[in-house]
Amino acid sequence: QYSLIKDVVSSLKRHRMHEQQFTHHPLLVLSNFGLPQIQVKLMATMFQNMFPSINVHKVNLNNIKRCLLITYDAETQLLDLRHYSVKVVPVGISKGLKKLLQEKFPNMSRLEDISELL
């Protein structure tokens, strides 16, 4: 079973799709691939070799735009693939500063000083 991209986009309220999303490889997450069967290990190795490995100490979080989650169901022997869009947002700061960091310029007409925004 599968869905076409036009069907997925039409069902979303707010879709985030841009060309820069596909310039870097996705973050690969494998779930339930720790079983001892040789075919499960072979599938895990195949998926891991489809994408370059990520050094977690050197990776730039701004380059990770997508996540590919592959889950193996041992009972049905089916794979579930989910492809997510990832967005990095600042946390723990004021709303005004967050807008400035995301390059969205807030309306400052009612403010007298920039310190009121921050």
Secondary structure, 3 states (H helix, E strand, C coil): CCCCHHHHHHHCCCCCCCHHHHCCCCEEEEECCCCCCHHHHHHHHHHHHHCCCCCCCCCCHHHCCEEEEEEEECCCCEEEEEEEECCCCCCCCCHHHHHHHCCCCCCCCCCCCHHHHC
